[in-house]
Amino acid sequence: MFYMNKASGRKMRPFFIILFISMLLQGEELRIGYDNSSLSNYSKKDMKIATELWMTEFIQDIGYTVTSTFYDDPELMAADLNQGKLDYVTAFGLVFVKYFDLENLSDGFSGGSKNIEDSNFITLVSQNSANKDWKDLHKASIILQENDKEAELYVQDALLRANGKVDIELIPIRSRQRAVIQLFFGKADAAVVTLNTFKLAKELNPQIGKKLRIMENSGITSSGLGFFRKGLDPKAKKLMIESALRLDSDVRGRQMLALFQTESIIETKLEDLQPIKKLYERYMRLSKKAGLEDFTTKKKASKGK
């Protein structure tokens, strides 16, 4: 039997949407693009295992046609959408605002928390520290999840606004849970995690809530988002959205949500991208003024089915 740890489950939430859409389609075709540029090789291995599991368990007897393409380069995914080669795309918010023409997208759905604020990035510091805002984190050491471009964007923007420069030590760590633990044991000055991560950590160890405090809530969500190609058949899109939002109403749907560590399926609107869009545009202005290169730019890679 295939088991998935919590960290892998959370990383694979957008991928779970692909499998769910496959279950909805009977004789229809949907071309899906999935951005895995922020995932580790370990997560990609998990995706292949999960694909085999769910295809065998739920989809083998359903007549449908689904093409899923996994992209290491979000620019390629955006180009394919623009050329009409994709119908549904899923990625983190920064990928959409940096690489996609939002005029070519329409509202969709994704896996996430019923309380969207639980997915917000927060900055944690010690209860006993003198750190009250980002000015106090001058030359600090800050822990964040590795390859988390949105968390790093939030950090760099905050430092540029407060101090006009980025002069900290970023400590990448495998998971946000571990980031909280490392901060708890005094391994850094601050940590950037999600509100939900902090809540769960306090439930498991109440001492964490006594020793750590939230310095700032960013208002920026860490969740992956899913959008349809503008111009897709409205009836097909409506069917998929309505079915997705009802997923937790039956036993099998709840089992799928539980396996992928997803609380629910929520509708995603283009307006959900506005906070990260404003953040990125402001960061670009400030970093240019400070003479810094855009750290979010990735080297071009390939795609594969």
Beta strands, then each sheet from edge to edge (+ up, - down):
strand 1: 29-35
strand 2: 65-71
strand 3: 88-92
strand 4: 105-106
strand 5: 108-112
strand 6: 120-126
strand 7: 141-145
strand 8: 169-173
strand 9: 190-194
strand 10: 212-221
strand 11: 224-229
strand 12: 264-268
strand 13: 303-304
sheet 1: 4+ 11- 3+ 1+ 2+ 13-
sheet 2: 5+ 12-
sheet 3: 8+ 7+ 9+ 6- 10+
end
